[in-house]
Amino acid sequence: MKREKFIYVGVDLHKFQHTAVIVNCWGEKLIETTFLNKPSLFNNFNTFVEEHTEKDITPVFGLEDVNGYGRSLAVYLLEKGYKVKSVNPSLSYAERKSYAMTKKSDSWDAQCIAEILARKFTQLPNAAPSDIYWTISTLVGRRDALVKVLGSLKNQLHLQLSYHYSSYRQFFSQLEGKTALAFWEKYPSPDHLKGVKMEELRKFILKASSNSLSTKKAKEILSLVDCDGNTKRDYQSERDFIVQSLVRDIRFRKKEINRVEKKLKKLVKSLGMQLETMTGIDTVTASALISEIGDVHRFSNPNKLARYAGVSPVLFGSGGKETYHKSQQGNRNLHHIFLNLAVQQVQVSKGSKIPRNPVFYNYYQKKLSEGKTKKQALICIMRRLVNIIYGMMKNKEAYIMPEQVETKAS
């Protein structure tokens, strides 16, 4: 590839408008433009670039966020047949910091992207926005947001209940379960239980719990309420409303999470992957892995995926002395997923003491016996998991547990 045969267009992407800077193969700025982030106006941008492209010179484009604000532009340029490269934001950040006088503006950011594109065109990955991976990633983000809000709502509910029912934690095993939510909504404070007979409460709990709880639970609740004493205060009706409002909101969030998970399950299944066949991987974990990894074929081997996930150690050396250190780089979300998965592989059942995955459990114990710490042993598990997940995703194969003598944890 002859660098002088191209001009390099770096685009700084934003929600409402983009800024583009064109440089030549020596990194010299030629011109810049700003245009709205509207697909209907991308033709104008394309025309602008072509007008400033000399004969026998080909424009190539560099975008930071091809799956976010720049997705529409990336898709448009690819459909037009242009070469589009994905520029990691850390590269443009390092480019800005490499100058003695650091500055920050849309124009300067776009120029930094263009200069990186000119120098590292052959090394940068091709932009390949895929609808299915993008949709899975968006759904995973939506679920994460719902789970975060649900956690906050649960904390608020616990706080309100602690004012009304001193012993509320003893009422139900699942304080945000179906039966519990029905109870909190109907009886947000002890004042609503005044005059309620045991038989009436029994029938209510029986129906709310789908016939799993009845007389014993009704007696227990009435007894606990009696022992707690009077908790009624001024503006009780308003505080009761808060409890009932929180219950309604929690129900809604739970239903939305279930709807999102159904969509995720359908999309994951359409990819033909069988990640759920491995211990510790359900639809949520499988979709999170796919969301962070994307198309696994963009990694030519599992070693590159391991580096991307920050699992491989990093070499540091100077003056002939070299040592390997734990990586703090890479995709930290993906690193966290592999860490949680590794922990689940070495867990044992509480009752039977049988490991969930005997192969990984024995490997973990072997690493501990070799003198590694628990964290180091888990990293070894993570590295093996990267190889397995890579193979399962690439070949769309199920996980088959290697035959091994079943042992109990000591």
C-alpha positions in Angstrom: 0.0 0.0 0.0 1.4 3.4 -1.0 0.4 5.9 1.6 0.6 8.8 -0.9 -2.3 7.3 -2.9 -4.7 8.1 -0.1 -6.1 11.1 1.9 -7.1 10.4 5.5 -10.3 11.7 6.9 -10.6 11.7 10.7 -14.1 12.2 12.1 -14.8 13.4 15.7 -18.3 12.0 16.5 -21.0 13.6 18.6 -24.7 13.1 19.2 -25.9 16.0 17.0 -23.0 16.9 14.7 -19.6 15.5 13.5 -16.4 17.3 12.7 -14.1 15.9 10.0 -10.5 16.8 9.2 -8.7 15.7 6.1 -4.9 15.2 6.2 -2.4 13.9 3.6 0.0 11.0 4.0 2.5 13.3 5.9 -0.2 14.3 8.4 -0.5 17.8 7.0 -4.0 19.3 7.5 -5.8 20.0 4.2 -9.3 21.1 5.3 -12.0 20.5 7.8 -15.8 20.5 7.9 -18.7 20.2 10.4 -21.9 18.4 9.4 -25.1 17.3 11.2 -25.5 13.7 12.3 -28.3 13.1 9.9 -28.2 10.3 7.3 -30.0 12.6 4.9 -27.1 15.0 5.0 -24.3 12.4 4.6 -24.4 12.7 0.9 -23.3 16.4 1.3 -20.4 15.3 3.4 -19.5 12.6 0.8 -19.6 15.3 -1.9 -17.4 17.6 0.2 -14.7 14.9 0.6 -14.8 14.0 -3.1 -14.4 17.6 -4.2 -11.2 17.9 -2.1 -9.8 14.6 -3.4 -7.4 14.8 -6.2 -7.4 12.4 -9.2 -6.1 8.9 -8.5 -6.3 9.6 -4.7 -8.6 7.6 -2.6 -10.2 8.8 0.7 -10.2 6.6 3.7 -12.0 7.3 7.0 -11.2 6.9 10.7 -14.0 6.8 13.3 -13.8 6.4 17.0 -17.3 5.2 17.9 -18.6 3.0 15.1 -21.2 1.4 17.3 -22.5 4.5 19.0 -22.9 8.0 17.6 -20.9 7.1 14.5 -22.8 4.0 13.6 -25.0 5.6 11.0 -22.1 7.3 9.3 -20.0 4.1 9.3 -22.8 2.1 7.7 -23.3 4.8 5.1 -19.6 5.0 4.2 -19.2 1.2 4.0 -22.3 1.0 1.7 -20.6 3.5 -0.5 -17.6 1.2 -0.7 -15.1 3.3 1.3 -12.5 1.9 3.6 -13.5 2.7 7.2 -11.2 2.1 10.2 -12.1 2.0 13.8 -9.8 4.2 15.9 -9.6 3.3 19.6 -10.2 6.4 21.8 -7.1 5.6 23.8 -5.0 6.2 20.6 -6.4 9.6 20.0 -6.1 10.4 23.7 -2.4 9.5 23.6 -2.0 11.5 20.4 -3.3 14.6 22.1 -1.1 14.1 25.2 2.0 13.6 23.0 2.1 17.3 22.3 3.9 19.8 24.6 0.8 22.0 24.7 -2.3 19.9 25.2 -5.6 21.3 23.9 -9.1 19.9 23.4 -11.6 20.8 20.6 -13.6 18.9 18.1 -11.3 20.1 15.3 -8.2 19.0 17.1 -9.7 15.7 18.1 -10.6 15.0 14.4 -7.1 15.9 13.3 -5.5 13.6 15.9 -7.8 10.8 14.6 -6.8 11.6 11.0 -3.0 11.6 11.9 -3.4 8.2 13.6 -5.2 6.9 10.6 -2.4 8.1 8.3 0.3 6.5 10.3 -1.4 3.2 11.4 -3.8 2.6 8.6 -2.7 -1.0 8.0 -2.8 -1.8 11.8 -6.2 -0.4 12.6 -9.1 -2.8 12.6 -11.8 -2.4 9.9 -15.0 -0.9 11.1 -17.6 -3.6 10.9 -20.9 -2.5 12.5 -23.2 -5.6 12.6 -26.9 -5.1 13.3 -27.3 -8.3 15.4 -24.2 -7.6 17.7 -25.2 -4.0 18.0 -28.8 -4.9 18.9 -27.6 -7.5 21.5 -25.2 -4.9 23.0 -28.1 -2.3 23.2 -30.4 -4.8 24.9 -27.7 -5.8 27.4 -27.2 -2.1 28.2 -31.0 -1.7 28.6 -31.1 -4.7 31.0 -28.1 -3.4 33.0 -29.9 0.0 33.4 -33.1 -1.7 34.5 -31.2 -3.9 37.1 -29.5 -0.8 38.5 -32.8 1.1 38.9 -34.4 -2.0 40.4 -31.6 -2.3 43.0 -32.2 1.4 44.0 -36.0 0.8 44.3 -35.4 -2.3 46.5 -33.2 -0.2 48.8 -35.9 2.5 49.0 -38.6 -0.1 49.8 -36.5 -1.7 52.6 -36.0 1.8 54.1 -39.7 2.5 54.1 -40.7 -0.9 55.5 -38.2 -0.5 58.3 -40.2 2.4 59.5 -43.5 0.5 59.4 -42.6 -3.1 60.2 -39.7 -3.5 62.6 -39.7 -7.3 62.0 -40.4 -7.1 58.2 -37.3 -9.2 57.3 -38.9 -12.2 59.1 -42.2 -12.0 57.1 -41.0 -13.6 53.9 -37.9 -15.4 52.6 -37.9 -13.2 49.5 -38.7 -9.6 50.4 -39.2 -8.6 46.8 -40.9 -11.8 45.7 -44.4 -12.1 44.3 -46.1 -12.9 47.6 -44.2 -10.2 49.5 -44.9 -7.5 47.0 -48.7 -8.3 47.1 -48.6 -8.1 50.9 -46.7 -4.7 51.0 -49.1 -3.3 48.4 -52.3 -4.3 50.3 -50.8 -3.8 53.8 -48.1 -1.0 53.4 -48.2 -0.4 57.2 -49.6 -2.2 60.3 -52.5 0.2 60.5 -54.0 -1.6 57.4 -54.0 -4.9 59.4 -56.3 -3.5 62.1 -59.4 -5.6 62.3 -58.1 -8.2 59.8 -58.8 -11.7 61.0 -56.4 -14.5 60.7 -58.7 -16.4 58.2 -58.9 -13.3 56.0 -55.1 -12.9 55.9 -54.7 -16.6 55.4 -56.9 -16.5 52.3 -55.0 -13.5 50.9 -51.6 -15.1 51.4 -52.8 -18.4 50.0 -53.9 -16.7 46.8 -50.9 -14.4 46.5 -48.4 -17.3 47.0 -50.3 -19.6 44.5 -51.2 -21.9 47.4 -47.7 -22.3 48.8 -48.2 -20.3 52.0 -51.3 -20.1 54.3 -52.2 -20.5 58.0 -48.7 -20.8 59.5 -47.5 -17.7 57.7 -50.6 -15.7 58.5 -50.2 -16.5 62.3 -46.5 -15.6 62.1 -47.0 -12.2 60.5 -49.8 -11.2 62.9 -47.7 -12.3 65.9 -44.7 -10.3 64.7 -46.8 -7.2 64.0 -48.3 -7.5 67.5 -44.8 -7.7 69.0 -43.5 -4.7 67.0 -46.1 -2.3 68.6 -47.6 0.8 67.2 -45.6 2.4 64.4 -48.2 4.8 63.1 -47.0 8.4 62.7 -48.3 11.7 61.2 -48.8 11.7 57.4 -49.1 7.9 57.5 -51.3 7.8 54.4 -48.6 9.6 52.3 -45.9 7.2 53.5 -48.2 4.2 52.7 -48.6 5.6 49.2 -44.8 5.7 48.9 -44.6 1.9 49.7 -47.4 1.1 47.3 -45.7 3.2 44.6 -42.4 1.5 45.1 -44.1 -1.9 44.8 -45.7 -0.9 41.5 -42.4 0.3 40.1 -40.6 -2.8 41.2 -43.1 -5.0 39.5 -42.8 -2.9 36.3 -39.0 -3.1 36.3 -39.1 -6.9 36.8 -41.5 -7.4 33.9 -39.3 -5.2 31.7 -36.2 -7.2 32.6 -38.0 -10.4 31.7 -39.1 -9.0 28.4 -35.6 -7.9 27.6 -34.2 -11.3 28.6 -36.7 -13.0 26.2 -35.5 -10.9 23.4 -31.8 -11.6 24.2 -32.5 -15.3 24.4 -34.1 -15.2 20.9 -31.2 -13.3 19.4 -28.5 -15.4 21.0 -30.2 -18.5 19.7 -30.4 -17.1 16.2 -26.6 -16.8 16.2 -26.4 -20.6 16.7 -24.1 -20.4 19.7 -24.4 -22.8 22.6 -22.7 -20.9 25.3 -25.4 -21.8 27.8 -24.2 -25.5 27.7 -21.3 -24.5 30.0 -21.6 -24.4 33.7 -22.3 -20.9 35.0 -23.5 -19.4 31.7 -27.1 -18.5 31.4 -28.8 -16.2 28.8 -27.7 -13.1 30.6 -24.0 -14.1 30.8 -24.0 -15.4 27.2 -25.5 -12.2 25.8 -23.0 -10.1 27.9 -20.1 -12.1 26.4 -21.4 -11.6 22.9 -22.1 -7.9 23.5 -18.5 -7.3 24.6 -16.7 -9.6 22.2 -18.9 -9.0 19.1 -18.0 -11.0 16.1 -15.4 -13.4 17.4 -13.9 -13.8 14.0 -12.3 -10.4 14.3 -9.8 -12.1 16.7 -7.5 -14.4 14.6 -6.7 -16.5 17.7 -7.6 -16.8 21.4 -4.4 -15.1 22.5 -5.7 -11.8 20.9 -9.0 -12.2 22.7 -7.2 -12.8 26.0 -5.2 -9.6 25.5 -8.4 -7.7 24.5 -10.0 -9.0 27.8 -7.0 -8.0 29.8 -6.4 -11.6 30.9 -2.9 -12.0 29.4 0.0 -10.7 31.5 1.9 -7.6 30.2 5.6 -7.6 29.7 7.6 -4.7 31.3 11.3 -4.5 30.8 14.2 -2.1 30.8 18.0 -2.5 30.8 17.8 -6.2 30.1 15.5 -6.9 33.0 12.0 -8.1 32.0 9.0 -9.1 34.2 5.4 -9.9 33.6 2.7 -8.0 35.4 -1.1 -8.4 35.7 -2.8 -6.5 33.0 -4.9 -3.5 33.9 -5.6 -2.8 30.3 -8.2 -4.3 27.8 -11.9 -4.4 28.1 -12.7 -4.3 31.8 -16.3 -5.3 31.4 -15.2 -8.4 29.5 -12.5 -9.1 32.2 -15.2 -8.9 34.9 -17.4 -11.3 33.1 -14.6 -13.9 32.8 -13.6 -13.4 36.4 -17.2 -14.1 37.6 -17.4 -17.1 35.3 -14.1 -18.4 36.7 -15.4 -18.1 40.3 -18.4 -20.1 39.4 -16.3 -22.9 37.8 -14.5 -23.6 41.1 -17.6 -23.3 43.4 -18.9 -26.4 45.2 -22.5 -27.3 46.1 -23.3 -26.5 49.7 -25.0 -29.7 50.5 -23.2 -32.4 48.5 -19.8 -30.6 48.4 -19.5 -31.7 44.8 -17.7 -29.1 42.6 -19.9 -27.5 39.9 -17.1 -28.1 37.4 -14.7 -30.9 38.6 -12.2 -30.2 35.8 -11.7 -26.6 36.7 -11.9 -27.2 40.4 -9.1 -29.8 40.3 -7.0 -27.4 38.1 -7.6 -24.6 40.6 -6.5 -26.8 43.5 -3.4 -27.8 41.5 -2.4 -24.2 41.0 -2.9 -23.5 44.7 -0.7 -26.4 45.5 2.0 -25.0 43.2 2.2 -21.9 45.4 -0.1 -19.5 43.5 -2.4 -17.2 45.4 -6.2 -17.6 44.9 -6.2 -14.5 42.6 -3.4 -15.9 40.5 -5.1 -19.3 40.3 -8.4 -17.6 39.2 -6.5 -15.8 36.4 -5.2 -19.2 35.2 -8.8 -20.4 35.1 -9.8 -17.2 33.2 -7.1 -17.8 30.6 -8.4 -21.3 30.0 -12.0 -20.0 29.8 -10.9 -17.6 27.1 -9.7 -20.5 25.0 -12.9 -22.4 25.5 -15.3 -19.5 24.9 -13.3 -18.6 21.8 -13.7 -22.1 20.4 -17.4 -22.4 21.3 -18.2 -19.0 19.7 -16.1 -19.5 16.6 -17.2 -23.1 15.9 -20.7 -22.8 17.5 -20.0 -25.9 19.5 -21.5 -27.0 22.9 -19.4 -27.4 26.0 -18.7 -31.0 26.8 -17.4 -31.8 30.3 -14.3 -33.9 30.1 -14.7 -37.3 31.7 -13.2 -37.2 35.2 -13.6 -39.1 38.4 -16.2 -37.2 40.5 -14.7 -36.0 43.8 -15.9 -34.1 46.8 -14.4 -30.9 48.0 -12.3 -31.2 51.1 
